[in-house]
Amino acid sequence: FMQRIRAYPDDDAPRLVFADWLDEHGDPRGRFIRVQLALAELSDDTSARRRLLAEEQSLLGAHRGEWEAALRGLATGLVFRRGFVEE
């Protein structure tokens, strides 16, 4: 999955395939990827956006530590975009 995502960073399809796989395996990261992809498409002032932002923060609050673990000690202030660390 990751090779395809890295090879086509602007294509959301590989990210959604990975999100499907994560969902099938009970991993909340799948939902996080979907939420961030949806947020990237929505205009700034919608009730759907506010709801998704709240869900995004909830997922990050619960799982950020495990999702950032591989980069601990290498970087700080990590920013997730479209479901993956971008900065």
C-alpha positions in Angstrom: 0.0 0.0 0.0 2.7 2.5 1.0 4.7 2.1 -2.2 1.6 3.0 -4.2 0.8 6.0 -2.0 4.3 7.3 -2.2 4.4 6.7 -6.0 1.2 8.7 -6.5 1.1 11.2 -3.7 -1.7 13.4 -5.3 -4.0 10.4 -6.0 -6.5 9.6 -3.3 -7.4 6.2 -4.7 -4.4 4.3 -3.2 -5.1 6.1 0.2 -8.8 4.9 0.0 -7.7 1.3 -0.8 -5.4 1.4 2.2 -8.2 2.9 4.3 -10.5 0.0 3.2 -7.9 -2.5 4.3 -7.4 -0.8 7.7 -11.2 -0.7 8.2 -11.4 -4.4 7.5 -8.8 -5.0 10.1 -10.5 -2.8 12.8 -7.8 -0.1 12.6 -9.2 3.5 13.3 -6.5 4.9 11.0 -8.8 3.9 8.1 -11.5 6.3 9.4 -8.9 9.0 10.0 -7.7 8.8 6.4 -11.3 9.1 5.2 -12.0 12.0 7.5 -8.9 13.9 6.3 -9.6 13.2 2.7 -13.2 14.5 3.1 -11.9 17.6 4.9 -9.5 18.4 2.0 -12.6 18.6 -0.3 -15.0 20.6 1.8 -15.4 24.4 1.9 -14.5 26.1 5.1 -17.9 26.9 6.6 -20.1 23.9 6.5 -21.7 21.9 9.3 -20.2 18.7 7.7 -16.8 20.3 8.0 -17.3 21.2 11.7 -18.4 17.6 12.4 -15.4 16.1 10.5 -13.0 18.5 12.3 -14.4 17.3 15.6 -14.0 13.6 14.6 -10.5 14.3 13.3 -9.5 15.8 16.7 -11.0 12.9 18.5 -9.1 10.4 16.5 -5.9 12.3 16.8 -6.4 12.6 20.6 -6.9 8.9 20.9 -4.2 7.7 18.5 -1.6 10.3 17.7 1.0 8.7 19.9 0.9 5.4 18.2 0.7 7.0 14.7 3.7 9.2 15.4 5.7 6.5 17.2 7.9 5.5 14.2 9.0 9.2 13.9 9.6 9.8 17.6 13.0 11.4 18.2 13.3 12.2 14.5 10.9 15.1 14.2 8.5 17.2 16.3 5.3 19.1 15.5 4.2 16.6 13.0 1.3 17.6 10.7 -1.1 15.0 9.2 -2.7 15.7 5.8 -4.9 13.4 3.9 -4.3 10.7 6.5 -0.5 10.7 6.6 2.3 12.8 8.1 3.2 15.5 5.6 5.4 17.9 7.6 
